[in-house]
Amino acid sequence: MNPLLTGRALNRATLDRQFLLSRTDRSIADVVTHLGGLQAQTPHTWYTGLWNRIEGFRAADASALLESRALVRLALQRSTIHLVTAGDCLAMRPLLQVVTERMTRTTFVRRLDGVDLGELAAYGREVVEAEPVTFAALGRALAERWPGNDPHVLSQVVRWLVPLVQVPPRGLWGRSGPIAHTSAESWLGFEAPPMTPAELVTRYLRAFGPATVMDAQTWSGLTRLGEVVESMDLVRFRDEAGRTLYDLPDLADLGHPSPEISAPVRLMYDFDNLFLSYADRSRVITEAGFAALNGFMGTNVMPRIILVDGVTAGDWTVTRARKVSTLGIHQWEPIKDLDAVAEEGMRLLEFLAPGDKHEISVFDGPSKS
């Protein structure tokens, strides 16, 4: 029988691989590569995800990498916008494009009238490579070529057919700009071999393992990864529900962190993949956490979750008025060590609003429900 990993053991292994047990001194590009990217459909909150993981992280350094094209933002896992390195952008997109295709065919392609997809891809690429454009501008240009079709539908089909990166100043620290796109190939100016499914699973396990096949599929949006996993040389464990967990031999040989090791407070950003990349999220979300998260359903709000001892304990908000930035600690259940949360909150305010006066407020219950 496969060795058992308890829920707490899984929690500590996950936090360790996510650089959440202790911050790392690895470079920004190395951390982004290790994590397989950070979900980043919001232009700036992902900076907090790196701040949580990298010792001495400076937002200006990550912003400079985005501006220099060493990092890019485009649709990848689950067809959501991710921040990745230039190399991973070109390697991951061909493999993950099927996820966007599946969603696009279901929602948009059936609404096209008299449009050849090959011609649409070629002309869409021509438009975005002439100069970066918003989806609205792209749709208008496409509708002139294919009148009678919905411009939004046309632009979203091109989003599937052509790998589109969001170009700066969108996403730069302390700045903003229109959500303008061009092709990844045009923006980066080089090619990279596509990543294989086994390589993608390896990357996932290195950052999120030990994990099940369903976990890997949840993270990537791909299906039928069971066949891939079974073909790989992996170590097998089981969780408390009897599910098979897979891990990389080199990491398993090193051993997993002790379940008894303490986990520091972390104030996570709203779309952190820690909470989005498992079919079974109970390794980090408590029963009270699931109940609190249900209150956000239908609000178009993702809470910024507070981890205490490695699991969900509340969420945090920041309000700013007259050069005073206040971090709100919203307890989902009573937090035993509020002082530790407040201390980490003050450090976060120094990062987010260095020139302001900083204050902490504590509330009972989720910030929105």
Buried (B, 14 or more C-beta within 10 A) or exposed (E): EBEEBEBBBBBBBBBBBBBBBEBBEBEBBEBBBBBBBBBBBBBBBBBBBBBBBBEEBBBEBBBBBBBEBBBBBBBBBBBBBBBBBBBBBBBBBEBBBBBBBBBBEEEBBEBBEEBEBEEBBEBBBEBBBEEBBBBEBBBBBBBEBBEEBBBBBBBBBBBBBBBBBBBBBBBBBEEEBBBBBBBBBBBBEEEBEBBEBBBBBBBBBBBBBBBBBBBBBBBBBBEEBBEBBEEBEBBBBBBEEEBBBBBBEEBBEEEBBEBEEEBBBBBBBBBBBBBBBBBBBBBBBBEBBEBBBEBBEEEEBBBBBBBBBBBBBBBBBBEEEEEEBBBBBBBBBEBEEBEBBBEBBEBBBEBBBEEBEBBBEBEEBBBEB
